Amino acid sequence: MDANEPKPDGWGRSVKIVCSLMLAAWAGLAINLFTQEVRLLKTTAQLADLSYDEKKHLLDGPIYELVKEVRKNVAQDRSVAFVGPKRFGALNYDYKFRYYLYPRKVRLLKADNIDLEEIKNSSYFAFSIPVEEFDLLQSSLDKAPLLQPIAAKRGVWNNVDWTHGLLAVTREWAP
Amino acid sequence: MTDLIRLAAALLLFLFAGHLVLSFIEGKGKCAQGRAFRLAAAYPLGVGIVTFQMFLTSLASLPYSIFGIVLPWAVAALLLWGFRKNFPAFLPAARPSTAPADRRPARWTRLEIAALAIVGFQCLYVLVRALTFPLIGYDAFAHWWFKANTFFIDQQISPSNMINGYPLLVSLAPTWIYLCLGEINDQLAKILYPGFFMSLSVLFYHTAKRLTSRTLAALFTAMLATVPQVVRHGGGLSLNWSADYVGYADLPLAVYLMAGAAFFCLFVKTQERPSLLLSMLFFGFGAWTKNEGLPLAAFGLLLAAAYLFYTRPMRQAITATLSGLGLLLCLVLPWMAYKSFTGTEGWVSQMEPTAQAQYWDRLPVIFKAIAEKAFSPPFFNLAWVFLFIGGLLNWRSLRTPSLSLYLYAMMALQWSGYVLVYALTPFDLRWHLGTSVDRLLLHLLPLALLVTALNTHDLLAASKRAWS
């Protein structure tokens, strides 16, 4: 046998060692995953007694409260113009509002650039925003005087002062 | 309790319909061996075929009803039972093994038991996790499950709710569950995703076992089940809306791709034509799941055709390729035609292949973003690292036509398609990459792990040969 040729048993052992090391590396990294899973399962167990509605409230926060107000007050064939927050996952709030309220038609607006025509063409106007964004909304709505309040609430959610409201668009103003 | 019974009934139709289609295509043979493998194949097959049926029902302007959806399957079952005396029972009883004692499967080793225990724990985790909380994921609210709500409330699909021109499998599957529940309950309907997770695990295990060994299959299935991104899509790993992907279409697409590749591998091993048809059927349902599934289906057919023309007489190859093409077109064309007639094209139609130079400039950015996500352990552990290491160590397997080469080619073709889309995207490139690369990597992850299992098997076999 050529002295320079690698010994067959050495090659076989090397392959097994490399495979074992790779498996160990994988398992080491997977420990993070298991830790995360166990932590989430504990949270899950703590929240097990909550109803479906309470869990929705926990996950969706103030938007879900507003959704319940809209469901209570707005018929399914009506439309709602909605202003959500500029941050905190703004689009997520918009899409959740639309998701929960179908078949009501939802028009999504931006607080800093409100198209009053969109409000005029809707049956209702709703907003759910941090309090700090309310001044911006108020200045836009000053130009839209004929909105009749139906429901409003202010509270704290995830350490943020939050406010939401539902207003009817009056016939005198709407085209 | 009533809800759970209704939920079980909804899932049962998926399994039943899938099993009927599986049995119908298999004919007198039985290319899908083993109860667990049959169930794992029947589930995605059933989800695909029932949602496709719902689409056709809606095209015929018939409102959705439980009776209307179940009836064709009841009739199909009776016809199959009547015409074929050997129609297999839904869960055929296990026959006692007649193999000689020395050919019976070896006893489970501790390593295999540990690996499968991990898979079991992960399955249990995604099931508990998915069923404990209502829908969380962003795209689920924005697209997939919003459409499910509209289909349930309208009792049909409507062009006005066709957002982005995405295919409808992922939206119509929860619609069917809502129909059975009688109300919208996204928490219970999320059971679809643990179902896909379990189906993927079992399909992967059985395919890997067939191609490598039981020990490697168990180990690599445990690895697949512990990839964080797979868990995020199967059951969720967070209560944060931006990090929970249950309700997305990516895990189902990964399952259809895995199933398509699995049945193609079975076809190569056994040369049974039903396996090839089932492979094409799964690829077709991939196209019915997500737009990305369309090139996957085309590449699946292309590679199958290449194999057939390489190994079979010309006439046989043409017949088999045309059968596969026909099957794919049956699944793809109705949806394409619907989109075309209703004008519900998505953003893909906004891509304009002009000004080539700037697209070349995008390539480094694209490859960097892909590499950052692929080699990031919080997303994929070391799956993509192992793929490259295995490929480098076992590069000889790529010199001749083999299943490894097929799987590599499938991944390379699909990735070339993804890179092309990124190069032509009408959106901001970095935003587009940041919001989608991890999900595209998920589509091909099971194949990456399967080819790594094959590489490991080859290397271990080579080391044993060297030893002896």
Interface residues (C-beta under 8 A of the other chain):
Chain A: P8 D9 W11 G12 S14 V15 K16 C19 M22 L23 A25 W26 L29 A30 N32 L33 F34 Q36 E37 L40 L41 T43 T44 L47 A48 Y52 K55 K56 L59 G89 L91 N92 Y95 K96 R98 Y99 Y102 P103
Chain B: Y125 V128 R129 T132 F133 P134 I136 Y138 F141 A142 W145 F146 N149 T150 I153 D154 N185 Q187 L219 M223 T226 P228 V231 G236 L237 S238 L239 W241 S242 P377 P378 N381 L382 F386 I389 T456 L459 L460 A462 S463 K464 A466 W467
